Amino acid sequence: MTSGGPDDSEREDSSGVLPEGRASGADGVVRKRKRKRIRVKKAPPTGWSLRSRVLLPLGAIVAAFLVGMLLVYPHVAGPGDGKVVELELTSGDASALSEQLASVGVIASPRLYALYLRLSRVDARVISGSHLLTDDASPAELTARLERRGGAQHSKVTFPEGYTRFDMARRLATLKVCSEKSFLRASADPQLLRQFAIEGESADGFLFPATYELAQDSDPRDVVIRLLTEFEKRFQQLVQLHQLGKVDLEQSLGWQRQDIVTLASMIEKEAAVDDERPIIASVFLNRLRDPSFKRKVLQSDPTSAYGCLVMKEQIKACAGFTGKITHELNMDPENVYSTYIREKLPPGPICNPGAKSLEAVVAPASTKYLYFVARGEGRHAFSETYEAHNNAVKKTVP
């Protein structure tokens, strides 16, 4: 073999064809030939790869929807501007409940709210019965009220001494705790009255006036029980402090708790300053005990007025009553609450007395007064005789 000659691999074979990957140009120079790239077609996705491409985006959508329903939607304000709506719920089923709420404008979409109830698993815990709702409440706040298991907004409610249950009902409705009608109905519930040993047709007198923290849209029965329980606690404290006074009333007049509360309610309406409460109590008690005071009438104007609250239709003199006591009202024979025509105490309390008026009954002042008349600035002139009383009346006439 001759050195320096062409490589055997570059030599044409006997057929004149260059080796693979080589090509001869027009000038006879051998050049490398570009190889063609062969593209391999990928097989179509199958099995898990296909499902993952579909399910992963779908799962993200579902997750986002659930987040929206459980974290965002519950805190979106309701469709209204705070209008108060009273509703009697008859079903805890999510769909039926949502339709009821939508019918009074409390929620915008019954389907959406029903879904929210099912997702949060609270539809079965919604309490049927009377509810006081507002159309601006968020789904979360609305649901908390419907469940009555805590979490709802609260209102601080103050009942002044001397409020009747009618006054209390209006205040509770104003502060969105419960409706007037439902509270009045609950405060006259015979079962509750028996439970707390209350005589008469309502709990008036035993709903202790104080300041309470009450959930909005409360069960009215729960509110009544709260007030009655507070009264019982306060009354027991009073009896412990003035046991002898209570025994004296039992022995001299045959009085029980109902009688003490009734007189206390009259004192609450008559007195404007605390230091006069025991004196006013002594006037009423002297009239009942003094044998020289023949006709045992207590002649308290506020008792006649209460008759127009509870039996207005039966009392002719109550027609057009606006709060001003008239002679006709005091003397109307149909007004069983009038202490001008009825001797001794009226049928029951005429308001809800506070602790000081209750105490005045079991710890009255020691006086011989039988009369009193207002003399201005919340104070009274007290007299032992009718003649002295008339003179005091003349001095008060402008």
C-alpha positions as CSV (number, residue, x, y, z in Angstrom):
1,M,0.0,0.0,0.0
2,T,1.3,3.4,-1.0
3,S,1.6,5.9,1.8
4,G,-0.2,9.3,1.5
5,G,-2.9,8.0,-0.8
6,P,-6.6,8.4,-0.2
7,D,-8.2,6.5,2.7
8,D,-10.0,3.3,1.7
9,S,-13.2,4.7,3.3
10,E,-13.1,7.7,0.9
11,R,-12.4,5.6,-2.2
12,E,-15.2,4.8,-4.5
13,D,-16.1,1.2,-4.5
14,S,-16.2,-0.8,-7.6
15,S,-19.7,0.6,-8.5
16,G,-18.5,4.2,-8.3
17,V,-20.7,5.0,-5.2
18,L,-19.2,6.9,-2.3
19,P,-19.6,5.6,1.3
20,E,-22.8,6.7,3.1
21,G,-22.7,10.2,4.4
22,R,-20.3,11.4,1.6
23,A,-21.1,13.2,-1.7
24,S,-18.9,14.3,-4.6
25,G,-19.4,17.8,-5.9
26,A,-19.0,19.0,-9.5
27,D,-15.4,19.8,-8.8
28,G,-14.8,16.3,-7.6
29,V,-14.3,17.2,-4.0
30,V,-15.9,14.9,-1.6
31,R,-18.2,16.6,1.1
32,K,-20.2,15.4,4.0
33,R,-23.9,15.0,3.3
34,K,-26.4,16.4,5.9
35,R,-28.4,13.7,7.6
36,K,-32.2,14.1,7.6
37,R,-33.8,14.3,11.2
38,I,-36.4,11.8,11.6
39,R,-39.3,13.0,13.9
40,V,-40.9,10.4,16.0
41,K,-44.6,11.0,16.6
42,K,-45.6,10.9,20.3
43,A,-48.3,8.5,21.3
44,P,-51.6,10.2,22.4
45,P,-52.1,10.5,26.2
46,T,-53.8,7.6,27.8
47,G,-54.9,6.5,31.2
48,W,-54.0,8.7,34.2
49,S,-52.3,11.3,32.1
50,L,-55.5,12.1,30.3
51,R,-57.6,12.2,33.5
52,S,-55.1,14.4,35.3
53,R,-55.3,17.0,32.5
54,V,-59.1,17.2,33.0
55,L,-59.5,16.6,36.8
56,L,-56.8,18.9,38.1
57,P,-58.3,22.1,36.6
58,L,-61.8,20.9,37.6
59,G,-60.6,20.3,41.2
60,A,-59.2,23.8,41.3
61,I,-62.5,25.3,40.2
62,V,-64.4,23.2,42.9
63,A,-61.9,24.2,45.6
64,A,-62.3,27.9,44.7
65,F,-66.1,27.6,44.7
66,L,-66.0,26.0,48.2
67,V,-63.7,28.6,49.5
68,G,-66.0,31.3,48.2
69,M,-69.1,29.6,49.7
70,L,-67.6,28.9,53.1
71,L,-65.2,31.9,53.6
72,V,-66.5,34.7,51.4
73,Y,-70.2,34.3,50.9
74,P,-71.1,34.0,54.7
75,H,-69.8,37.6,55.3
76,V,-71.5,39.3,52.4
77,A,-74.1,41.8,53.6
78,G,-77.8,41.1,53.0
79,P,-79.8,42.6,50.2
80,G,-81.6,45.3,52.3
81,D,-80.8,48.4,54.4
82,G,-81.7,47.1,57.9
83,K,-85.4,46.7,57.7
84,V,-86.7,44.5,60.5
85,V,-88.8,41.5,59.5
86,E,-90.8,39.2,61.8
87,L,-91.1,35.7,60.5
88,E,-92.7,32.5,61.8
89,L,-90.5,29.7,60.6
90,T,-92.2,26.4,60.1
91,S,-89.5,24.2,58.7
92,G,-85.8,23.5,59.2
93,D,-85.4,22.1,55.7
94,A,-82.7,24.1,53.8
95,S,-84.8,24.6,50.6
96,A,-88.1,25.4,52.4
97,L,-86.3,27.7,54.9
98,S,-84.5,29.6,52.1
99,E,-87.7,30.1,50.2
100,Q,-89.3,31.6,53.3
101,L,-86.4,33.9,53.9
102,A,-86.4,35.0,50.3
103,S,-90.1,35.7,50.3
104,V,-89.7,38.5,52.9
105,G,-86.5,39.9,51.3
106,V,-84.0,38.7,53.9
107,I,-81.8,36.9,51.4
108,A,-81.2,37.5,47.6
109,S,-80.8,33.9,46.4
110,P,-82.6,31.1,48.0
111,R,-80.7,28.5,46.1
112,L,-77.3,29.9,47.1
113,Y,-78.3,30.2,50.8
114,A,-79.7,26.7,50.8
115,L,-76.4,25.4,49.4
116,Y,-74.6,27.3,52.1
117,L,-76.7,25.7,54.8
118,R,-76.1,22.3,53.5
119,L,-72.3,22.8,53.1
120,S,-72.0,24.2,56.6
121,R,-74.3,21.5,57.9
122,V,-76.5,23.8,60.0
123,D,-79.9,23.5,58.3
124,A,-81.0,20.8,60.8
125,R,-80.2,23.1,63.7
126,V,-82.4,26.0,62.7
127,I,-85.0,26.7,65.4
128,S,-88.6,26.8,64.2
129,G,-90.9,29.5,65.6
130,S,-91.0,33.3,65.8
131,H,-87.8,35.1,64.6
132,L,-87.0,38.8,64.3
133,L,-84.6,39.3,61.5
134,T,-83.0,42.2,59.5
135,D,-82.6,42.2,55.7
136,D,-79.0,43.6,55.9
137,A,-77.6,40.6,57.9
138,S,-74.9,38.5,56.3
139,P,-75.6,34.8,55.8
140,A,-73.4,34.0,58.8
141,E,-75.1,36.4,61.1
142,L,-78.5,35.4,59.8
143,T,-77.7,31.7,60.4
144,A,-76.5,32.4,63.9
145,R,-79.8,34.1,64.7
146,L,-81.8,31.2,63.2
147,E,-79.8,28.7,65.2
148,R,-80.0,30.6,68.5
149,R,-76.8,28.8,69.7
150,G,-74.6,31.8,70.2
151,G,-72.7,33.9,67.7
152,A,-75.4,36.4,67.0
153,Q,-75.1,40.1,67.7
154,H,-76.2,41.3,71.1
155,S,-78.0,44.3,72.3
156,K,-77.7,46.0,75.7
157,V,-81.3,46.5,76.9
158,T,-82.2,48.7,79.8
159,F,-85.6,48.5,81.4
160,P,-86.3,51.4,83.7
161,E,-88.3,50.9,86.9
162,G,-92.0,51.3,86.3
163,Y,-92.0,49.8,82.8
164,T,-94.9,47.6,82.0
165,R,-94.5,44.5,79.9
166,F,-96.0,46.5,77.0
167,D,-93.1,49.1,77.4
168,M,-90.6,46.3,77.5
169,A,-92.0,44.7,74.4
170,R,-91.6,47.9,72.4
171,R,-88.0,48.3,73.6
172,L,-87.1,44.7,72.8
173,A,-88.5,45.1,69.3
174,T,-86.6,48.4,68.7
175,L,-83.3,46.7,69.7
176,K,-84.1,43.7,67.5
177,V,-84.2,41.2,70.4
178,C,-87.7,39.9,69.7
179,S,-91.0,41.2,68.4
180,E,-93.6,42.9,70.5
181,K,-96.2,40.3,69.8
182,S,-94.0,37.4,70.6
183,F,-92.8,38.9,73.9
184,L,-96.3,39.8,75.0
185,R,-97.5,36.3,74.2
186,A,-94.6,34.7,76.1
187,S,-95.1,37.0,79.1
188,A,-98.7,35.7,79.4
189,D,-97.9,32.1,78.7
190,P,-99.8,30.0,81.4
191,Q,-97.1,27.4,81.5
192,L,-94.4,30.0,82.4
193,L,-96.7,31.6,84.9
194,R,-97.2,28.3,86.6
195,Q,-93.5,27.5,86.5
196,F,-92.7,30.7,88.4
197,A,-95.8,30.5,90.7
198,I,-97.3,33.7,89.3
199,E,-101.0,34.4,89.8
200,G,-103.0,36.4,87.4
201,E,-102.9,36.6,83.6
202,S,-99.4,37.9,82.9
203,A,-95.9,38.2,84.3
204,D,-96.2,42.0,84.7
205,G,-94.7,43.0,88.1
206,F,-92.2,40.1,88.0
207,L,-90.1,41.1,85.0
208,F,-87.3,42.7,86.9
209,P,-86.2,46.1,85.5
210,A,-82.5,46.2,85.0
211,T,-79.9,46.2,82.2
212,Y,-79.4,42.9,80.3
213,E,-77.2,41.8,77.4
214,L,-79.5,39.9,75.1
215,A,-78.9,38.3,71.7
216,Q,-80.7,39.7,68.7
217,D,-83.6,37.4,67.6
218,S,-83.8,35.7,71.0
219,D,-86.5,33.3,71.8
220,P,-89.0,35.5,73.6
221,R,-89.6,32.7,76.2
222,D,-85.9,32.8,77.0
223,V,-86.1,36.6,77.5
224,V,-89.1,36.3,79.9
225,I,-87.3,33.5,81.8
226,R,-84.2,35.7,82.2
227,L,-86.2,38.6,83.6
228,L,-88.3,36.3,85.9
229,T,-85.2,34.6,87.2
230,E,-83.6,37.9,88.0
231,F,-86.7,38.9,89.9
232,E,-86.7,35.8,92.0
233,K,-83.0,36.3,92.9
234,R,-83.7,39.9,93.9
235,F,-86.8,39.1,95.9
236,Q,-85.1,36.4,97.9
237,Q,-82.3,38.8,98.8
238,L,-85.0,41.3,99.9
239,V,-86.8,38.7,102.1
240,Q,-83.6,37.7,103.8
241,L,-82.9,41.4,104.7
242,H,-86.5,42.1,105.8
243,Q,-87.9,38.8,107.1
244,L,-89.8,40.5,109.9
245,G,-91.5,42.9,107.6
246,K,-92.7,40.1,105.4
247,V,-94.0,38.2,108.3
248,D,-95.8,41.3,109.6
249,L,-97.6,41.7,106.3
250,E,-98.6,38.0,106.3
251,Q,-100.0,38.2,109.8
252,S,-101.7,41.6,109.6
253,L,-103.1,41.5,106.1
254,G,-102.6,37.9,105.0
255,W,-100.3,39.1,102.2
256,Q,-98.2,36.8,100.0
257,R,-95.6,37.7,97.4
258,Q,-98.2,38.7,94.8
259,D,-99.6,41.4,97.1
260,I,-96.2,42.8,98.0
261,V,-95.4,43.1,94.3
262,T,-98.7,44.7,93.5
263,L,-98.3,47.4,96.2
264,A,-94.7,47.9,95.1
265,S,-95.8,48.5,91.5
266,M,-98.2,51.3,92.8
267,I,-95.4,52.9,94.8
268,E,-93.2,52.8,91.7
269,K,-95.8,54.7,89.7
270,E,-96.5,57.3,92.5
271,A,-93.0,58.0,93.7
272,A,-90.5,60.2,91.9
273,V,-87.8,60.4,94.6
274,D,-86.4,57.5,96.6
275,D,-86.8,59.0,100.1
276,E,-90.6,59.2,99.6
277,R,-91.1,55.6,98.7
278,P,-91.3,54.3,102.3
279,I,-93.6,57.2,103.2
280,I,-96.0,56.5,100.3
281,A,-95.9,52.8,101.3
282,S,-97.0,53.8,104.8
283,V,-99.9,55.8,103.5
284,F,-101.4,52.8,101.6
285,L,-100.7,50.4,104.5
286,N,-102.2,52.8,107.0
287,R,-105.4,52.9,105.0
288,L,-105.6,49.2,104.9
289,R,-104.8,48.7,108.6
290,D,-106.4,51.8,110.3
291,P,-109.9,50.8,111.6
292,S,-111.0,54.5,111.5
293,F,-110.4,54.5,107.7
294,K,-113.7,52.8,106.9
295,R,-113.7,52.4,103.2
296,K,-110.4,50.7,102.2
297,V,-109.9,52.5,98.9
298,L,-106.3,53.4,98.0
299,Q,-107.3,56.0,95.4
300,S,-104.2,55.7,93.2
301,D,-104.6,57.2,89.7
302,P,-102.0,54.9,88.0
303,T,-104.1,51.8,88.7
304,S,-107.0,53.2,86.7
305,A,-104.6,53.9,83.8
306,Y,-103.4,50.3,83.7
307,G,-107.0,49.2,83.1
308,C,-106.8,50.9,79.8
309,L,-103.8,48.9,78.8
310,V,-105.1,45.5,79.6
311,M,-108.9,45.8,79.2
312,K,-109.5,48.9,77.1
313,E,-112.4,47.4,75.1
314,Q,-114.4,46.7,78.3
315,I,-114.0,50.1,79.8
316,K,-116.0,52.9,78.1
317,A,-114.0,55.7,79.8
318,C,-110.9,54.4,78.0
319,A,-112.1,55.6,74.7
320,G,-109.6,58.1,73.4
321,F,-107.3,57.5,76.4
322,T,-103.9,59.1,75.8
323,G,-102.4,58.7,79.3
324,K,-104.3,61.5,81.1
325,I,-106.3,60.2,84.1
326,T,-109.9,61.5,84.3
327,H,-112.6,61.4,86.9
328,E,-114.7,59.3,84.5
329,L,-111.9,56.7,84.2
330,N,-111.4,56.5,88.0
331,M,-115.1,56.0,88.5
332,D,-116.0,53.7,85.6
333,P,-117.5,50.6,87.2
334,E,-116.1,48.4,84.5
335,N,-112.5,49.3,85.4
336,V,-111.6,46.6,87.9
337,Y,-108.2,48.2,88.2
338,S,-109.6,51.5,89.6
339,T,-108.7,51.8,93.3
340,Y,-111.4,54.5,93.6
341,I,-114.3,52.1,93.2
342,R,-112.5,48.9,94.3
343,E,-111.3,48.4,97.8
344,K,-107.8,47.2,98.7
345,L,-105.4,46.2,96.0
346,P,-106.0,46.0,92.3
347,P,-106.2,42.5,90.7
348,G,-102.4,42.5,90.1
349,P,-99.3,44.6,89.6
350,I,-99.6,47.6,87.3
351,C,-95.9,47.8,86.3
352,N,-92.6,46.2,87.1
353,P,-91.2,47.7,90.3
354,G,-87.5,48.1,91.2
355,A,-85.7,47.0,94.3
356,K,-86.3,50.2,96.2
357,S,-90.1,50.1,95.8
358,L,-90.2,46.5,96.8
359,E,-88.2,47.3,99.8
360,A,-90.5,50.1,100.7
361,V,-93.4,47.6,101.1
362,V,-91.6,45.3,103.6
363,A,-89.8,48.2,105.3
364,P,-92.3,51.2,105.3
365,A,-91.8,54.4,107.2
366,S,-93.6,54.6,110.5
367,T,-96.2,57.3,110.0
368,K,-99.9,58.1,110.6
369,Y,-100.4,59.6,107.1
370,L,-103.5,58.7,105.2
371,Y,-103.3,61.1,102.3
372,F,-100.8,62.6,99.9
373,V,-100.9,64.9,97.0
374,A,-98.3,66.0,94.4
375,R,-96.8,69.5,95.2
376,G,-94.4,69.8,92.3
377,E,-90.8,68.8,91.4
378,G,-91.6,65.2,92.0
379,R,-92.4,65.6,95.7
380,H,-95.6,65.2,97.7
381,A,-97.4,66.8,100.6
382,F,-98.5,64.2,103.2
383,S,-101.4,64.6,105.7
384,E,-103.0,62.6,108.6
385,T,-106.5,64.1,108.2
386,Y,-108.8,64.7,105.4
387,E,-109.1,68.4,106.4
388,A,-105.3,68.8,106.2
389,H,-105.3,67.0,102.9
390,N,-107.8,69.4,101.4
391,N,-105.7,72.4,102.5
392,A,-102.7,70.8,100.9
393,V,-104.7,70.3,97.7
394,K,-105.7,74.0,97.6
395,K,-102.1,75.0,97.9
396,T,-101.1,72.9,94.9
397,V,-103.9,74.3,92.7
398,P,-102.4,77.0,90.4
